[in-house]
Amino acid sequence: MSAPTPETAELAAATDTHVAVTNADSARASLETLRSEIAKAVVGQDPAVTGLVVALLCRGHVLLEGVPGVAKTLLVRALAASLELDTKRVQFTPDLMPSDVTGSLVYDARTAEFSFQPGPVFTNLLLADEINRTPPKTQSSLLEAMEERQVTIDGSPRPLPDPFLVAATQNPVEYEGTYPLPEAQLDRFLLKLTVPLPSRVDEINVLTRHAEGFNPRDLKAAGIRPVAGPADLEAARKAVATTSVSPEIAAYVVDICRATRESPSLTLGASPRGATALLSTARAWAWLTGRDYVTPDDVKALALPTLRHRIQLRPEAEMEGVTADSVITAVLAHVPVPR
């Protein structure tokens, strides 16, 4: 076989680039369709839907917080129905054991040997429903899975499938029988998304859908179909990884996180991991909006969901009505924006 000429090598490189661009564009279109599929079941929660898509692109996990009845669980179920991914759900309860999540060794009397029985964590999308209703011991069973994408049983690490995303829900108003997530657990979540009560128009839309026969327990009947799969996610992730970040933007992210550490309202500011997470989510958002570079507006758009659970308020600030969101908003207004 003859060696390739410079002309053929250049043509092959151009073809590869064209294929990569085409795949990226196709993946972006699939993810846009994904958002519209979820909207068939969930009304008026576009920021939460966007956050879930960003988390998928960044290989991160999401904590959804909202009062009961705002479709947190339905949102994750609709996402699962729109993806060609394996999905499992765990209802976290006070008596849930770590092995109920990760799996355990089971003795087989026929072979006189122990065999591993995988738990629900061995899936692509794990819905951890009401995660703060289980004790810290069981909550911690997800630490290794979320950070290292593996589970160690009896000294043997067992890798989790890729992609792997934990979407956890919790209610902010119920304290009876709940166990607040420790800082180490919260830091494993890429985003903390608040799911608010719908507007009057959206709530009327919800009731109209139910009056017309919508059944939230039957998403197939709602017309939700899988529109994206692992190949789309992989192409999208590769495209996000090529989104350029200028030195000024990187410095802007660092300055925001450092400013939280100097805030008099906080006992704990955003860590370097928080800065890395903010840069990652800003890149994903930039790519989703059709750009191959990050702007300060991208950083601002993702600052609240990326940092709100990584900072800790002083007790006296909480008593004065200060919130994590208000502190981050003040920081964004104070830190100079690069041109």
C-alpha positions as CSV (number, residue, x, y, z in Angstrom):
1,M,0.0,0.0,0.0
2,S,1.4,3.4,-1.0
3,A,2.1,6.0,1.7
4,P,-0.5,8.8,1.9
5,T,0.3,12.0,0.1
6,P,0.1,15.4,1.9
7,E,-3.0,16.1,-0.1
8,T,-4.8,12.9,1.0
9,A,-3.7,13.4,4.6
10,E,-5.0,16.9,4.6
11,L,-8.3,15.7,3.1
12,A,-8.6,13.0,5.7
13,A,-8.0,15.5,8.5
14,A,-10.6,17.8,7.1
15,T,-13.1,14.9,6.8
16,D,-12.5,13.9,10.4
17,T,-13.0,17.5,11.5
18,H,-16.3,17.7,9.5
19,V,-17.5,14.5,11.1
20,A,-16.7,15.8,14.6
21,V,-18.5,19.0,13.9
22,T,-21.5,17.1,12.4
23,N,-21.7,14.8,15.4
24,A,-21.5,17.7,17.8
25,D,-24.3,19.6,16.0
26,S,-26.4,16.4,16.0
27,A,-25.7,15.9,19.7
28,R,-26.7,19.5,20.5
29,A,-29.9,19.0,18.5
30,S,-30.7,15.8,20.4
31,L,-30.2,17.5,23.7
32,E,-32.5,20.4,22.7
33,T,-35.1,17.8,21.7
34,L,-34.6,16.1,25.1
35,R,-35.6,19.3,26.8
36,S,-38.8,19.5,24.8
37,E,-39.6,15.9,25.5
38,I,-39.3,16.5,29.3
39,A,-41.6,19.5,28.8
40,K,-44.4,17.1,27.8
41,A,-44.6,16.0,31.4
42,V,-43.2,18.9,33.5
43,V,-44.4,22.5,33.1
44,G,-42.5,25.6,33.9
45,Q,-39.3,24.1,35.3
46,D,-36.9,25.1,32.4
47,P,-33.9,26.0,34.7
48,A,-34.0,22.7,36.4
49,V,-34.2,20.8,33.1
50,T,-31.3,22.8,31.8
51,G,-29.3,22.0,35.0
52,L,-29.9,18.3,34.5
53,V,-28.6,18.5,30.9
54,V,-25.6,20.5,32.0
55,A,-24.8,17.9,34.7
56,L,-25.0,15.1,32.1
57,L,-22.5,17.0,29.9
58,C,-20.1,17.6,32.9
59,R,-20.4,14.0,34.3
60,G,-21.8,15.6,37.5
61,H,-24.6,14.9,39.9
62,V,-27.6,17.0,40.8
63,L,-29.5,17.8,44.1
64,L,-33.1,18.9,43.5
65,E,-34.6,20.8,46.3
66,G,-38.2,22.0,46.5
67,V,-41.4,21.7,48.6
68,P,-43.5,18.6,48.1
69,G,-45.6,18.5,45.0
70,V,-43.5,20.5,42.6
71,A,-42.6,17.6,40.3
72,K,-39.1,16.9,41.4
73,T,-39.4,13.1,41.1
74,L,-41.5,13.5,37.9
75,L,-38.8,15.7,36.4
76,V,-36.1,13.0,36.9
77,R,-38.4,10.2,35.6
78,A,-39.2,12.3,32.5
79,L,-35.5,12.8,31.9
80,A,-34.9,9.0,32.2
81,A,-37.8,8.3,29.8
82,S,-36.2,10.7,27.3
83,L,-32.8,9.0,27.4
84,E,-31.7,5.6,26.1
85,L,-30.1,4.8,29.5
86,D,-30.6,2.3,32.2
87,T,-32.5,3.9,35.2
88,K,-33.2,2.8,38.8
89,R,-34.9,4.5,41.7
90,V,-34.2,4.2,45.4
91,Q,-36.7,5.6,48.0
92,F,-34.5,6.7,50.9
93,T,-36.0,5.8,54.2
94,P,-34.7,5.7,57.8
95,D,-34.2,1.9,57.8
96,L,-32.4,1.8,54.4
97,M,-29.0,0.1,54.7
98,P,-25.8,0.9,52.6
99,S,-26.0,-2.6,51.1
100,D,-29.5,-1.8,49.8
101,V,-27.9,0.9,47.6
102,T,-24.5,-0.6,46.7
103,G,-25.2,-4.3,46.7
104,S,-23.7,-7.1,48.8
105,L,-22.1,-10.5,48.8
106,V,-24.7,-13.3,48.9
107,Y,-23.9,-16.9,49.9
108,D,-24.9,-19.5,47.3
109,A,-25.6,-22.8,49.1
110,R,-25.4,-24.7,45.8
111,T,-21.8,-23.6,45.0
112,A,-20.8,-23.0,48.6
113,E,-19.4,-19.6,47.4
114,F,-20.2,-15.9,47.9
115,S,-21.4,-14.1,44.8
116,F,-21.9,-10.3,44.3
117,Q,-25.4,-9.1,44.0
118,P,-25.3,-5.6,42.4
119,G,-27.4,-2.9,44.1
120,P,-29.4,-0.2,42.3
121,V,-26.4,2.1,42.1
122,F,-25.2,0.0,39.2
123,T,-27.1,2.0,36.6
124,N,-26.7,5.0,34.3
125,L,-29.2,7.3,36.1
126,L,-30.0,6.8,39.8
127,L,-32.9,8.6,41.3
128,A,-32.2,9.0,45.0
129,D,-35.6,10.1,46.2
130,E,-35.7,12.1,49.5
131,I,-32.1,11.4,50.2
132,N,-32.2,13.4,53.5
133,R,-34.6,10.8,55.0
134,T,-31.9,8.2,55.5
135,P,-29.1,8.3,58.2
136,P,-25.6,9.5,57.4
137,K,-24.3,6.0,57.3
138,T,-26.5,5.1,54.3
139,Q,-26.0,8.6,52.7
140,S,-22.2,8.0,52.8
141,S,-22.6,4.8,50.7
142,L,-22.9,7.1,47.7
143,L,-19.7,9.0,48.4
144,E,-17.3,6.7,46.6
145,A,-19.8,6.0,43.8
146,M,-20.4,9.7,43.1
147,E,-16.7,10.7,43.2
148,E,-14.8,7.7,41.9
149,R,-17.5,6.1,39.8
150,Q,-16.9,2.7,41.6
151,V,-18.1,0.8,44.6
152,T,-15.8,-1.2,46.8
153,I,-17.2,-4.4,48.2
154,D,-15.1,-6.7,50.4
155,G,-12.0,-4.9,49.2
156,S,-12.7,-5.3,45.5
157,P,-13.5,-2.1,43.5
158,R,-16.3,-2.6,41.0
159,P,-16.7,0.1,38.3
160,L,-20.0,1.7,37.6
161,P,-21.4,2.1,34.1
162,D,-20.7,5.2,32.0
163,P,-22.6,7.6,31.9
164,F,-23.5,7.6,35.6
165,L,-25.5,10.4,37.2
166,V,-27.1,10.6,40.7
167,A,-30.2,12.8,40.7
168,A,-31.3,13.3,44.4
169,T,-34.3,15.0,45.7
170,Q,-35.0,16.6,49.1
171,N,-37.7,18.8,50.7
172,P,-36.5,22.0,52.4
173,V,-39.4,22.4,54.8
174,E,-39.6,19.0,56.5
175,Y,-37.2,18.5,59.4
176,E,-39.0,15.8,61.3
177,G,-37.2,12.5,60.6
178,T,-34.6,14.0,58.2
179,Y,-30.8,14.0,58.3
180,P,-29.1,17.0,56.8
181,L,-26.5,16.1,54.2
182,P,-22.9,16.6,55.5
183,E,-20.6,19.0,53.7
184,A,-18.6,16.1,52.1
185,Q,-21.8,14.7,50.6
186,L,-23.0,18.1,49.4
187,D,-19.7,18.8,47.7
188,R,-20.1,15.7,45.6
189,F,-23.1,17.3,43.8
190,L,-22.2,19.4,40.8
191,L,-25.4,21.4,41.0
192,K,-28.0,22.2,43.6
193,L,-31.2,23.1,41.7
194,T,-34.2,24.7,43.4
195,V,-37.5,23.7,42.1
196,P,-39.9,26.5,42.8
197,L,-43.7,26.6,42.9
198,P,-45.1,27.2,39.4
199,S,-46.5,30.5,38.3
200,R,-50.2,31.0,38.1
201,V,-50.2,30.5,34.3
202,D,-48.1,27.3,34.6
203,E,-50.3,25.9,37.4
204,I,-53.4,26.4,35.2
205,N,-51.5,24.6,32.4
206,V,-50.8,21.7,34.8
207,L,-54.4,21.4,35.9
208,T,-55.6,21.6,32.2
209,R,-53.3,18.7,31.3
210,H,-54.6,16.6,34.2
211,A,-58.2,17.4,33.2
212,E,-57.4,16.2,29.7
213,G,-56.2,12.8,31.1
214,F,-52.5,13.3,31.7
215,N,-51.2,10.5,34.0
216,P,-47.8,11.3,35.6
217,R,-47.4,7.6,36.4
218,D,-47.6,6.7,32.6
219,L,-45.1,8.7,30.7
220,K,-45.3,6.6,27.6
221,A,-49.0,7.7,27.3
222,A,-47.8,11.3,27.5
223,G,-45.8,10.7,24.3
224,I,-42.3,10.9,25.9
225,R,-39.8,8.9,23.8
226,P,-36.1,8.3,24.0
227,V,-34.4,11.0,21.9
228,A,-30.7,10.8,23.0
229,G,-28.4,8.1,24.0
230,P,-24.8,7.4,25.1
231,A,-23.4,8.2,21.7
232,D,-25.0,11.7,21.8
233,L,-23.7,12.4,25.3
234,E,-20.2,11.3,24.3
235,A,-20.1,13.5,21.2
236,A,-21.5,16.4,23.2
237,R,-18.9,15.9,26.0
238,K,-16.1,15.9,23.5
239,A,-17.4,19.2,22.0
240,V,-17.7,20.8,25.4
241,A,-14.1,19.8,26.1
242,T,-13.0,21.9,23.1
243,T,-14.9,25.0,24.3
244,S,-12.2,27.6,24.9
245,V,-11.6,29.4,28.2
246,S,-9.6,32.6,28.1
247,P,-7.1,33.4,31.0
248,E,-9.4,36.3,31.9
249,I,-12.4,34.0,32.4
250,A,-10.4,31.5,34.5
251,A,-9.2,34.4,36.7
252,Y,-12.8,35.7,36.9
253,V,-14.0,32.3,38.2
254,V,-11.2,32.2,40.8
255,D,-11.9,35.7,41.9
256,I,-15.6,34.8,42.5
257,C,-14.7,31.8,44.6
258,R,-12.1,33.7,46.6
259,A,-14.5,36.5,47.3
260,T,-16.9,34.0,48.9
261,R,-14.1,33.0,51.3
262,E,-13.7,36.6,52.4
263,S,-17.5,37.2,52.9
264,P,-18.3,38.2,56.5
265,S,-21.6,36.3,56.2
266,L,-19.9,32.9,55.6
267,T,-18.0,30.5,57.8
268,L,-17.1,28.5,54.7
269,G,-16.5,29.7,51.1
270,A,-16.3,27.9,47.8
271,S,-13.3,25.6,47.6
272,P,-11.0,25.1,44.5
273,R,-13.3,22.2,43.6
274,G,-16.1,24.7,43.5
275,A,-14.1,26.8,41.1
276,T,-13.4,23.8,38.9
277,A,-17.1,22.9,38.9
278,L,-18.1,26.5,38.0
279,L,-15.8,26.6,35.1
280,S,-17.0,23.2,33.9
281,T,-20.7,24.1,34.0
282,A,-20.0,27.5,32.3
283,R,-18.3,25.6,29.4
284,A,-21.3,23.2,29.1
285,W,-23.8,26.1,29.1
286,A,-21.7,28.0,26.5
287,W,-21.7,25.0,24.2
288,L,-25.4,24.4,24.7
289,T,-26.1,28.0,23.6
290,G,-24.1,27.5,20.4
291,R,-20.7,29.1,21.2
292,D,-17.3,27.6,21.4
293,Y,-16.0,30.0,24.0
294,V,-17.0,31.0,27.5
295,T,-18.2,34.5,28.4
296,P,-18.6,36.2,31.9
297,D,-22.4,35.8,31.4
298,D,-22.0,32.0,31.2
299,V,-20.2,32.1,34.5
300,K,-22.9,34.3,36.1
301,A,-25.7,32.1,34.8
302,L,-24.3,29.0,36.5
303,A,-22.8,30.6,39.7
304,L,-25.9,30.1,41.9
305,P,-26.6,26.4,41.2
306,T,-22.9,25.5,41.2
307,L,-21.9,27.3,44.4
308,R,-25.0,27.7,46.7
309,H,-24.5,24.3,48.4
310,R,-20.7,24.7,48.7
311,I,-20.8,27.7,51.1
312,Q,-21.9,27.9,54.8
313,L,-23.7,30.8,56.4
314,R,-22.8,32.1,59.8
315,P,-25.6,31.5,62.3
316,E,-26.1,35.3,63.0
317,A,-26.3,35.9,59.2
318,E,-29.1,33.2,58.9
319,M,-31.0,34.9,61.8
320,E,-30.8,38.2,59.8
321,G,-32.4,36.5,56.8
322,V,-29.2,36.2,54.7
323,T,-29.3,33.3,52.2
324,A,-26.6,31.6,50.2
325,D,-28.1,32.9,47.0
326,S,-28.0,36.5,48.3
327,V,-24.4,36.2,49.3
328,I,-23.4,34.8,45.9
329,T,-25.4,37.5,44.1
330,A,-23.6,40.2,46.1
331,V,-20.3,38.6,45.2
332,L,-21.2,38.6,41.5
333,A,-22.1,42.3,41.8
334,H,-18.8,43.1,43.5
335,V,-16.2,41.1,41.5
336,P,-15.0,43.1,38.5
337,V,-16.2,41.5,35.2
338,P,-13.4,41.0,32.5
339,R,-13.9,42.6,29.2
